[in-house]
Amino acid sequence: MFFYLSKIAAFFIQPSNFLIALVVVGLVMSMGARLQKWGRRFIWVGALGLVICGFSPAANLLIQPLEDRFSRPAELGSFNGVIILGGAVDTVVTGARGETALTVSGERLTIAARLAKQLPEALIIHTGGQGTIITGQATESEGASRLFDDFGIASQRIILEDESRNTWENAVLTKELVDPKPGQTWLLVTSAYHMPRSMGVFEAAGWTGVTAYPVDYRTRGGADWGLGFDGASKGLRRLDIGVREWIGLTVYWMTGRSSALFPGPGFS
């Protein structure tokens, strides 16, 4: 139930969807004499919101603190496994085409080729099933498995968890599958903006010895605070991601699925 509610809520809380809805509702209200004044206000608020959110640095201001919360380790020591969170495979296109199609977060998967060489003794674990409410799709692990084979990673090193649908299920189902022991260490790979929530979730799920390895950066850091966008779709897309992640952090913390409201370094 949590999964379906979160997906439905995510659609309505995205700023781009909300602002477009304001314009549409305003147009409908403007057709009647009684609500014409309010309809025009809705149109103006929605239109101005789309312009400001699409072209201003607002999206960067939201997402940059998330990306800079965790840094990559200066040196890679010894790890028992590399845990790669789903989100890099377009499960709908992959299911229809029969070939792995990557999303804009594809670096979550492609980094596996480098880490498998740098950590030759570590397990390569991918966790991700079907994260959308659409039938006829492949699982993310199916797509990941093809790429791991192309990368030349030995099959005995690979563990695939293919039932999880969100970050909480990533942590819980992977823990059940891997059965980590005290003293073991794990490298967690996901998009930089998603790392705070992921680390908090893994801690809440009972994992220990986890080190963050953020990838898929969307900003340069503080240098982008004043940088706008040359296309409204770019700014709106990034703003949607930032708003969704901050709301996700809050909801996961309130429901006991994260160890902190804004998890930071120090999780072990």
KAKA-V886157 format. One record per helix or strand of 3 or more residues. SS is the DSSP state (hx for helix, st for strand). FROM is the first residue (numbers start at 0). LEN is the number of residues. If there is no record, write none. Layout:
ss,from,len
SS,FROM,LEN
SS,FROM,LEN
This chain:
ss,from,len
hx,1,12
hx,14,16
hx,35,20
hx,57,10
st,80,5
hx,90,7
hx,106,12
st,122,5
hx,139,11
hx,154,3
st,157,4
hx,166,12
st,185,6
hx,191,13
st,209,6
hx,221,3
hx,231,23
